[in-house]
Amino acid sequence: MRRELSLAEIFQIGYYWETKVLLTAVRLDVFSALGGKECTAAEVAQAIGADQRALGLLLNALVAMKVLAKTGDRFANTVVAKTHLVRSSPNYVGHLLLLHDAEWNNWGKLEETVRTGRSPVTRHVFETDPELGANVLSVLDRIGQQSGPGLAKRLELGGAKTLLDLGGGAGTNAIAFCTHYPQMNAVVFDLPQTLKVTERAVKEAGLEGRIALRAGDFNADPLGGPYDAVLMSDILHYQGPEANAALVEKCFAHLTSGGRLIIKDRFLDESGTGPAWVTAFAVHILVNTEKGRCYTVAEAASWMQEAGFQSVVELERTAVVRGVKP
């Protein structure tokens, strides 16, 4: 039987204080100012141009949150802060946290959104702030490098010679797939500003000869091909159901006979109450995209079947669906 939450846990969920403390520290670049040193609040305040008293309160809160350490009146980064929150670190993830901070005002309009059913945004922050979008893509690319090779292996695409990575971002999956399958060539299709990041990643991987870049709007522009496989990874939730159904149908037309469409996304289970992280992500999508939604596997499978795909199966629970063009 599921345990009931205590009142203390309700308060912990309800207080957003620690979230904003951390996001503000990242925006102020407190962790980079500390670097590998031990500094007083006055020294950090001078480095970042802040009020010493107010900053001291923020630093103490970060110590209590176990993000910083304190000895006497001197503050220092913990190992995790030094690794992930100092800008010069190769494992810096601050850009992703800055994205969440940029979406702060949208979350403040959640009540209005729930009452009206209308999102407070008409354009995603990646469109309004391309530089932030490019930096976030770089972080997601580093994270995706951990999971991409495993996905490539599990999908067993040994017979596929051509892959379309639709909305492929930094090309993380295309690189992983081409590395795992030496016979495969890939095309990464995404917006022109995104492909600037992709181009660098592909060159760093030494795969310029096997991964081509195609710029455009995948809802409106030709996709090229035909391809032996199409991968749609984490793009469904940014669009409404009508656009997704049309895109799945479009992919069907750009596949060879026997070609496979693989949809990887953050799907809700049939009850809509799990996985837990995805239920919260669904609310995030509600307030930060104009028409996006989190879908169930059944919805994605129905789009495939209506487009003409056969052998539609859920390869990985609430994560990966595959269909085959006859």
C-alpha positions as CSV (number, residue, x, y, z in Angstrom):
1,M,0.0,0.0,0.0
2,R,1.3,3.4,-0.9
3,R,2.4,5.5,2.1
4,E,0.6,8.7,2.8
5,L,2.6,11.9,2.7
6,S,3.3,13.7,6.0
7,L,2.6,17.4,6.5
8,A,6.3,18.1,6.5
9,E,6.6,16.4,3.1
10,I,3.7,18.5,1.8
11,F,5.5,21.7,2.8
12,Q,8.7,20.4,1.2
13,I,6.9,20.0,-2.1
14,G,5.1,23.3,-1.8
15,Y,8.1,25.4,-1.0
16,Y,10.0,26.5,-4.2
17,W,12.6,28.4,-2.2
18,E,15.5,26.1,-2.6
19,T,14.9,25.9,-6.4
20,K,15.1,29.6,-6.8
21,V,18.1,29.9,-4.6
22,L,20.0,27.5,-6.8
23,L,18.8,29.0,-10.1
24,T,19.8,32.5,-8.9
25,A,23.2,31.3,-7.8
26,V,23.7,29.8,-11.3
27,R,22.5,33.0,-13.0
28,L,24.9,35.1,-10.7
29,D,27.7,32.6,-11.6
30,V,28.5,32.2,-7.9
31,F,30.1,28.8,-8.5
32,S,32.5,30.1,-11.1
33,A,33.5,32.9,-8.9
34,L,34.5,30.4,-6.2
35,G,36.2,28.0,-8.6
36,G,38.6,25.9,-6.6
37,K,39.2,28.5,-3.9
38,E,37.8,29.3,-0.5
39,C,36.3,32.8,-0.4
40,T,34.5,35.1,2.0
41,A,31.1,36.5,1.1
42,A,32.7,39.9,0.6
43,E,35.2,38.4,-1.9
44,V,32.5,36.7,-3.9
45,A,30.2,39.8,-3.8
46,Q,33.0,41.9,-5.2
47,A,33.7,39.3,-8.0
48,I,30.1,39.1,-9.2
49,G,29.0,42.7,-8.4
50,A,26.5,41.8,-5.6
51,D,25.5,43.1,-2.1
52,Q,27.6,41.4,0.5
53,R,24.9,41.0,3.1
54,A,22.2,39.6,0.7
55,L,24.7,37.3,-1.0
56,G,25.8,36.0,2.4
57,L,22.3,34.8,3.0
58,L,22.2,33.1,-0.4
59,L,25.6,31.4,0.2
60,N,24.5,30.1,3.6
61,A,21.4,28.6,2.1
62,L,23.5,26.9,-0.5
63,V,25.6,25.4,2.3
64,A,22.5,24.1,4.0
65,M,21.4,22.6,0.7
66,K,24.9,20.8,0.5
67,V,25.8,22.6,-2.8
68,L,28.5,24.7,-1.0
69,A,30.7,24.0,2.0
70,K,31.7,26.5,4.7
71,T,34.7,26.7,7.0
72,G,34.7,29.7,9.4
73,D,33.6,32.6,7.2
74,R,34.9,31.1,3.9
75,F,32.8,29.3,1.3
76,A,33.9,26.7,-1.2
77,N,32.4,24.6,-3.9
78,T,31.5,21.0,-3.1
79,V,32.7,18.3,-5.6
80,V,29.4,18.2,-7.4
81,A,29.3,22.0,-7.7
82,K,32.9,22.2,-8.9
83,T,32.2,19.5,-11.5
84,H,28.8,20.7,-12.9
85,L,28.3,24.3,-11.9
86,V,31.6,26.0,-12.7
87,R,31.6,27.3,-16.3
88,S,35.1,26.3,-17.1
89,S,34.3,22.6,-16.2
90,P,33.9,20.3,-19.2
91,N,30.8,18.9,-17.4
92,Y,29.1,22.2,-16.8
93,V,25.3,21.9,-16.8
94,G,24.4,25.4,-15.8
95,H,22.9,26.3,-19.2
96,L,20.2,23.7,-18.6
97,L,19.4,25.3,-15.3
98,L,19.4,28.8,-16.9
99,L,16.8,27.4,-19.3
100,H,14.6,26.5,-16.3
101,D,15.2,30.0,-14.8
102,A,14.2,31.6,-18.2
103,E,10.9,29.6,-17.9
104,W,10.2,30.9,-14.4
105,N,7.6,33.5,-15.4
106,N,5.7,30.9,-17.4
107,W,5.4,28.7,-14.4
108,G,4.0,31.7,-12.5
109,K,1.1,31.6,-14.9
110,L,0.2,28.0,-14.3
111,E,-3.1,28.9,-12.5
112,E,-4.2,31.0,-15.4
113,T,-3.2,28.2,-17.9
114,V,-5.2,25.6,-15.9
115,R,-8.2,27.8,-15.8
116,T,-8.2,28.8,-19.4
117,G,-6.4,25.8,-21.1
118,R,-4.2,28.3,-23.0
119,S,-0.5,28.4,-22.7
120,P,1.2,31.7,-21.8
121,V,3.7,31.3,-24.6
122,T,3.5,31.4,-28.4
123,R,7.2,30.7,-29.1
124,H,9.6,28.4,-27.3
125,V,12.5,30.0,-25.5
126,F,14.9,28.3,-28.0
127,E,13.3,30.5,-30.7
128,T,13.4,33.7,-28.6
129,D,17.0,33.1,-27.3
130,P,18.9,31.1,-29.8
131,E,22.2,31.4,-27.9
132,L,20.7,29.8,-24.8
133,G,19.2,27.1,-27.0
134,A,22.6,26.3,-28.5
135,N,24.2,26.1,-25.1
136,V,21.4,23.9,-23.8
137,L,21.8,21.6,-26.8
138,S,25.5,21.2,-26.0
139,V,24.6,20.1,-22.4
140,L,21.9,17.7,-23.7
141,D,24.4,16.3,-26.1
142,R,26.9,15.5,-23.3
143,I,24.1,13.8,-21.4
144,G,22.8,12.0,-24.4
145,Q,26.3,10.6,-25.2
146,Q,25.8,8.3,-22.2
147,S,22.5,6.8,-23.4
148,G,22.9,7.0,-27.2
149,P,25.2,4.0,-27.7
150,G,22.9,1.7,-25.7
151,L,19.9,2.8,-27.6
152,A,21.6,2.2,-30.9
153,K,22.6,-1.3,-29.8
154,R,19.1,-2.2,-28.5
155,L,17.3,-1.1,-31.6
156,E,19.1,-3.7,-33.7
157,L,19.3,-1.8,-37.0
158,G,22.1,-3.8,-38.5
159,G,20.3,-4.0,-41.9
160,A,19.7,-0.3,-42.2
161,K,22.1,1.7,-44.4
162,T,20.4,5.1,-44.2
163,L,18.9,6.8,-41.1
164,L,17.0,10.1,-40.8
165,D,17.5,11.6,-37.3
166,L,14.4,13.9,-37.4
167,G,14.8,17.0,-35.2
168,G,18.1,15.5,-34.3
169,G,19.5,18.4,-32.3
170,A,23.2,18.2,-31.8
171,G,23.3,14.9,-33.7
172,T,23.9,12.9,-30.6
173,N,21.9,9.9,-31.7
174,A,23.1,10.0,-35.3
175,I,26.7,9.9,-34.1
176,A,25.9,7.0,-31.8
177,F,24.2,5.1,-34.5
178,C,26.8,5.6,-37.1
179,T,29.5,4.7,-34.6
180,H,27.7,1.4,-33.7
181,Y,26.7,0.5,-37.3
182,P,29.7,1.0,-39.7
183,Q,27.5,0.4,-42.7
184,M,25.1,3.3,-41.8
185,N,24.9,6.8,-43.2
186,A,22.7,9.4,-41.5
187,V,21.0,12.7,-42.1
188,V,20.2,15.1,-39.2
189,F,17.2,17.3,-40.0
190,D,16.7,20.4,-37.8
191,L,16.4,24.1,-37.8
192,P,19.4,26.1,-39.4
193,Q,20.4,27.7,-36.1
194,T,20.5,24.2,-34.4
195,L,22.6,22.7,-37.1
196,K,25.4,25.1,-36.3
197,V,25.9,23.1,-33.0
198,T,25.4,19.8,-34.9
199,E,28.1,20.6,-37.4
200,R,30.6,21.1,-34.7
201,A,29.6,17.8,-33.0
202,V,29.8,15.8,-36.2
203,K,33.2,17.2,-37.0
204,E,34.5,16.4,-33.5
205,A,33.3,12.8,-34.0
206,G,35.1,12.6,-37.4
207,L,31.9,11.6,-39.2
208,E,31.5,14.4,-41.7
209,G,31.6,11.8,-44.5
210,R,28.8,9.8,-43.1
211,I,26.4,12.3,-41.5
212,A,24.8,15.0,-43.6
213,L,22.9,18.0,-42.3
214,R,19.5,19.1,-43.7
215,A,18.1,22.4,-42.6
216,G,14.4,23.2,-42.5
217,D,11.0,22.9,-40.8
218,F,10.2,19.2,-40.7
219,N,6.4,19.9,-40.7
220,A,6.7,22.0,-43.9
221,D,9.8,21.0,-45.8
222,P,10.8,17.9,-47.8
223,L,12.7,15.3,-45.7
224,G,14.8,13.7,-48.5
225,G,15.4,10.0,-48.6
226,P,13.9,7.4,-48.9
227,Y,15.5,6.1,-45.7
228,D,15.8,2.6,-44.2
229,A,15.0,4.1,-40.7
230,V,13.7,7.3,-39.3
231,L,14.3,8.2,-35.6
232,M,12.0,10.8,-34.0
233,S,13.5,11.4,-30.6
234,D,11.9,13.7,-28.0
235,I,10.0,15.9,-30.5
236,L,6.4,14.7,-30.2
237,H,5.8,16.5,-26.9
238,Y,6.6,19.9,-28.5
239,Q,3.6,19.6,-30.9
240,G,-0.1,19.1,-30.9
241,P,-1.7,15.7,-31.9
242,E,-2.7,16.8,-35.4
243,A,0.8,18.0,-36.3
244,N,2.2,14.7,-34.9
245,A,-0.2,12.5,-36.8
246,A,0.7,14.4,-40.0
247,L,4.4,14.1,-39.3
248,V,4.2,10.3,-38.7
249,E,2.4,10.1,-42.1
250,K,5.1,12.1,-43.7
251,C,7.8,9.8,-42.3
252,F,5.9,6.8,-43.8
253,A,6.2,8.4,-47.2
254,H,10.0,8.9,-46.8
255,L,10.8,5.3,-45.8
256,T,11.8,2.4,-48.0
257,S,9.6,-0.7,-48.0
258,G,10.5,-2.6,-44.8
259,G,11.8,0.7,-43.3
260,R,11.3,1.4,-39.6
261,L,10.0,4.4,-37.8
262,I,11.3,4.6,-34.2
263,I,9.6,7.1,-31.9
264,K,11.5,7.8,-28.6
265,D,9.7,10.1,-26.2
266,R,8.6,10.6,-22.6
267,F,5.3,8.8,-22.7
268,L,2.7,8.7,-19.9
269,D,1.2,5.4,-18.9
270,E,-2.4,4.7,-19.7
271,S,-3.6,6.0,-16.3
272,G,-1.8,9.3,-16.8
273,T,-0.3,9.1,-13.3
274,G,3.1,7.7,-14.2
275,P,6.0,7.6,-14.6
276,A,6.1,10.2,-11.9
277,W,8.8,12.4,-13.5
278,V,6.8,12.5,-16.8
279,T,3.6,13.6,-15.0
280,A,5.5,16.7,-13.8
281,F,7.1,17.1,-17.2
282,A,3.6,17.1,-18.8
283,V,2.8,20.2,-16.7
284,H,6.1,21.8,-17.7
285,I,5.2,21.2,-21.4
286,L,1.7,22.7,-20.7
287,V,3.1,26.1,-19.6
288,N,6.2,26.2,-21.8
289,T,4.9,25.3,-25.3
290,E,2.0,26.6,-27.2
291,K,0.4,23.3,-28.3
292,G,2.7,20.6,-26.8
293,R,1.6,17.6,-24.7
294,C,2.9,14.4,-23.2
295,Y,1.2,11.5,-25.0
296,T,0.7,7.8,-24.3
297,V,2.2,5.0,-26.2
298,A,-1.3,4.1,-27.5
299,E,-1.6,7.6,-29.1
300,A,1.7,7.3,-30.9
301,A,0.9,3.7,-32.0
302,S,-2.5,4.9,-33.4
303,W,-0.8,7.6,-35.5
304,M,1.6,4.9,-36.9
305,Q,-1.3,2.5,-37.7
306,E,-3.4,5.2,-39.3
307,A,-0.3,6.1,-41.5
308,G,0.0,2.5,-42.6
309,F,2.7,1.1,-40.4
310,Q,2.5,-2.5,-39.4
311,S,4.0,-4.5,-36.5
312,V,3.7,-1.5,-34.2
313,V,5.2,-2.5,-30.9
314,E,6.3,-0.8,-27.6
315,L,10.0,-1.7,-27.5
316,E,10.7,0.0,-24.2
317,R,7.9,0.8,-21.7
318,T,6.8,4.5,-21.9
319,A,9.9,5.2,-24.0
320,V,10.2,3.7,-27.4
321,V,7.7,2.6,-30.1
322,R,8.5,1.1,-33.5
323,G,6.5,0.5,-36.6
324,V,7.5,-1.1,-40.0
325,K,6.4,0.1,-43.4
326,P,5.1,-2.9,-45.4
